[in-house]
């Protein structure tokens, strides 16, 4: 019965560790939202900074497994490049050795404080960054608590008779020791716990030094298995580049360690008379040497992994062109039709971004920021794909109308791409700022924003329709919308200045944000007019070369 209870305890602590990792990862993603990619890009911009970041995160979390699962998730989502992600994993592996070296400084006492602070923040504050950070604190506390409980759970096994028999058998089978330790580490989700157990066994002279070192090699191998199995979802091979790359560095290091074990064992024993200290030093040396060897080689290593595991084309990926068939190059009319259909997909994406913004001003929709970032990236890729596709057409086989249509498509895609940039980096960025600061617009401002955004969405649809069907009357109407949006901005600016002159300083920041939103909407509308209305009006001679009056008039 006691064995069953111990097994249940073990499973429960592992589950607690996994849930702590989940809470930290989701808490960070929710707290920082769309800024997460930029923040990680800065922190992990170079391999050395990435190495330091991985080391620091692992030192804080006391788990290279937790760091590995997080970085694997970020890399699979395309947030972090492969080279800095691999460097961060090398840093994480070194960071976990610092924990073993400094294990006398037990951070478990921080777990209750972190959990208490996290629960208070989560229950005290409404949905927002503070509440999400509370989730992070709870997750960190659970991580520390579960690791501590796993270490304590292993201690009674030191004197178990069955364990003694197994260790005696392993003294002549270092490969078996590596595999057993790797399996144990994978099951425990903690190389720290296993290495600490090995240190304890070595300090009690229950294992010979060479067996202890082999068990440490296995622990380093086992900790790389977890991100490979659990850190990747989906069937895209590219998502497995990072965990496989990390696992291969471990495998190569373990093979080299086994070969050099007869030489390293007396050397490490001479460096530290305490067997436990020798185990800790070997653990640190192993990971430090792997980092020194692989850090300069990460660029070709990442290229090799990319060739081994090419990205699988996702039929649902919005950035993947659907109509740009190469076979149509010989028939310009068909090729232009394909490019036009792809351009209309861009218009649909811009409309989706505008709908996200409209919903964001009404309620918290931060979960849409990830999709918005993907759509913005898809717009850039599609614009480049359409431009490249049209540039490869043989203009000698094209009629004058074909050339005109190609120019219209290029103008449309360029303007739609700019409109998408403003929608993502402008409107949706303002939505995020509004939620982050906890500001609210006045009822009049909210109504005006909703009406103006509604008209902007209608103008976007009208621009897409004009791109397909030349309607001079609709083109004039769409061009006239520029004056309407300009007047809305002018009126809002005058109202804002009047409030400031009247001493309503509290409304200054909110009013400035409101004006920025209106300016962004005016800019988007201008690009919509330039995308569809102006080319048609220019062909019919209804577009003046300049709005400036002639000198002398």
Secondary structure, DSSP 4 states (H G I P E B T S, - for coil): -HHHHHHHHHHHHHHHHHHHHHHHHHHHHHHHTTHHHHHHHHHTSSHHHHHHHHHHHHHHHT-HHHHHHHHHHHHHTTSS-HHHHHHHHHHHHHHHHHHHHTTTS-TTHHHHHHHHHHHHHHHHS-SSHHHHHHHHHHHHHHHHHHHHHHHHHHHGGGG-HHHHHHHHHHTT-HHHHHHHHHHHHHHHT-HHHHHHHHHHHHHTT-S-HHHHHHHHHHHHHHHHHHHHHHS--SS-GGGGHHHHHHHHHHHHHHHHHHHHHHHHHHHHHHH-SSHHHHHHHHHHHHHHHHHHHHHTTHHHHHHHHHHHSPPPPPTT-TTS-SS--GGGGGSHHHHHHHHHHHHHHHHHHHHHHHHHHHHHTTS--GGGHHHHHHHHHHHHHHHHHHHHHHHTS-GGG--HHHHHHHHHHHHHHHHHHHHHHHIIIIIIHHHHHHHHHT----HHHHHHHHHHHHHHHHHHHHHHHHHHS--HHHHHHHHHHHHHHHHHHHHHHHHHHHHHHTT-THHHHHHHHHHHHHHHHHHHHHHHIIIIIHHHHHHTT---S-SSPPTT-
